[in-house]
Amino acid sequence: MERRLSGISCEIDIRVTPRSSRNKVEWVGDVLKVWVTAAPTDGQANEAVCQVVAKAIKRPPSSVSVKKGHTSRDKTLAFDGLDREELLKRLTG
């Protein structure tokens, strides 16, 4: 699902593990990994990724969208309303 973004935005590459036992977001080395319980069918995992990451950065799910990699484990997420510095700060702390 791709949403139209406005205002300040940035992008970050992630690695997704669908069908996980729990939802979580964690840095592994220099890669942001996202685990979701949803299956990768009909965009369910993509939607779950947006929700899990949005919760981790304390933003509404509508501010996070999958920009690239809709059918891949490697994705690029776009964030509306956050610059890269603020996004990284929220993801690390």
Contacts in CASP RR format, 6 or more apart in sequence:
PFRMAT RR
TARGET T0000
AUTHOR 0000-0000-0000
METHOD contacts of the structure
MODEL  1
MERRLSGISCEIDIRVTPRSSRNKVEWVGDVLKVWVTAAPTDGQANEAVC
QVVAKAIKRPPSSVSVKKGHTSRDKTLAFDGLDREELLKRLTG
1 43 0 8 1.000
1 46 0 8 1.000
1 47 0 8 1.000
1 50 0 8 1.000
1 65 0 8 1.000
1 66 0 8 1.000
2 65 0 8 1.000
2 66 0 8 1.000
2 67 0 8 1.000
2 70 0 8 1.000
3 62 0 8 1.000
3 65 0 8 1.000
3 80 0 8 1.000
5 65 0 8 1.000
5 78 0 8 1.000
5 80 0 8 1.000
6 80 0 8 1.000
7 80 0 8 1.000
7 81 0 8 1.000
8 80 0 8 1.000
8 81 0 8 1.000
8 82 0 8 1.000
8 83 0 8 1.000
9 78 0 8 1.000
9 79 0 8 1.000
9 80 0 8 1.000
9 81 0 8 1.000
9 82 0 8 1.000
10 78 0 8 1.000
10 79 0 8 1.000
10 82 0 8 1.000
10 83 0 8 1.000
10 84 0 8 1.000
10 87 0 8 1.000
11 67 0 8 1.000
11 76 0 8 1.000
11 77 0 8 1.000
11 78 0 8 1.000
11 79 0 8 1.000
12 32 0 8 1.000
12 76 0 8 1.000
12 77 0 8 1.000
12 79 0 8 1.000
12 84 0 8 1.000
12 87 0 8 1.000
13 31 0 8 1.000
13 32 0 8 1.000
13 74 0 8 1.000
13 75 0 8 1.000
13 76 0 8 1.000
13 77 0 8 1.000
14 31 0 8 1.000
14 32 0 8 1.000
14 33 0 8 1.000
14 34 0 8 1.000
14 49 0 8 1.000
14 53 0 8 1.000
14 74 0 8 1.000
14 75 0 8 1.000
14 76 0 8 1.000
14 77 0 8 1.000
15 28 0 8 1.000
15 31 0 8 1.000
15 32 0 8 1.000
15 33 0 8 1.000
15 34 0 8 1.000
15 73 0 8 1.000
15 74 0 8 1.000
15 75 0 8 1.000
16 33 0 8 1.000
16 34 0 8 1.000
16 35 0 8 1.000
16 36 0 8 1.000
16 45 0 8 1.000
16 49 0 8 1.000
16 73 0 8 1.000
16 74 0 8 1.000
16 75 0 8 1.000
17 33 0 8 1.000
17 34 0 8 1.000
17 35 0 8 1.000
17 36 0 8 1.000
17 73 0 8 1.000
18 36 0 8 1.000
18 38 0 8 1.000
18 39 0 8 1.000
18 40 0 8 1.000
18 45 0 8 1.000
18 48 0 8 1.000
18 73 0 8 1.000
19 37 0 8 1.000
19 38 0 8 1.000
19 39 0 8 1.000
19 40 0 8 1.000
20 35 0 8 1.000
20 36 0 8 1.000
20 37 0 8 1.000
21 37 0 8 1.000
22 35 0 8 1.000
22 37 0 8 1.000
23 35 0 8 1.000
23 36 0 8 1.000
23 37 0 8 1.000
23 48 0 8 1.000
23 52 0 8 1.000
24 34 0 8 1.000
24 35 0 8 1.000
24 52 0 8 1.000
25 32 0 8 1.000
25 33 0 8 1.000
25 34 0 8 1.000
25 35 0 8 1.000
25 52 0 8 1.000
25 53 0 8 1.000
25 56 0 8 1.000
25 91 0 8 1.000
26 32 0 8 1.000
26 33 0 8 1.000
26 35 0 8 1.000
27 33 0 8 1.000
27 91 0 8 1.000
27 92 0 8 1.000
32 91 0 8 1.000
34 49 0 8 1.000
34 52 0 8 1.000
34 53 0 8 1.000
36 45 0 8 1.000
36 48 0 8 1.000
36 49 0 8 1.000
36 52 0 8 1.000
37 48 0 8 1.000
38 44 0 8 1.000
38 45 0 8 1.000
38 47 0 8 1.000
38 48 0 8 1.000
39 45 0 8 1.000
40 71 0 8 1.000
43 70 0 8 1.000
46 66 0 8 1.000
46 70 0 8 1.000
46 75 0 8 1.000
49 66 0 8 1.000
49 75 0 8 1.000
49 77 0 8 1.000
50 61 0 8 1.000
50 64 0 8 1.000
50 65 0 8 1.000
50 66 0 8 1.000
50 77 0 8 1.000
51 61 0 8 1.000
51 64 0 8 1.000
53 64 0 8 1.000
53 77 0 8 1.000
54 60 0 8 1.000
54 61 0 8 1.000
54 63 0 8 1.000
54 64 0 8 1.000
55 61 0 8 1.000
56 90 0 8 1.000
56 91 0 8 1.000
57 64 0 8 1.000
57 79 0 8 1.000
57 82 0 8 1.000
57 87 0 8 1.000
57 90 0 8 1.000
57 91 0 8 1.000
58 90 0 8 1.000
59 79 0 8 1.000
59 81 0 8 1.000
59 82 0 8 1.000
62 80 0 8 1.000
63 79 0 8 1.000
63 80 0 8 1.000
63 81 0 8 1.000
63 82 0 8 1.000
64 77 0 8 1.000
64 78 0 8 1.000
64 79 0 8 1.000
64 80 0 8 1.000
65 77 0 8 1.000
65 78 0 8 1.000
65 80 0 8 1.000
66 75 0 8 1.000
66 76 0 8 1.000
66 77 0 8 1.000
66 78 0 8 1.000
67 75 0 8 1.000
67 76 0 8 1.000
67 77 0 8 1.000
67 78 0 8 1.000
68 75 0 8 1.000
68 76 0 8 1.000
69 75 0 8 1.000
69 76 0 8 1.000
79 87 0 8 1.000
82 90 0 8 1.000
END
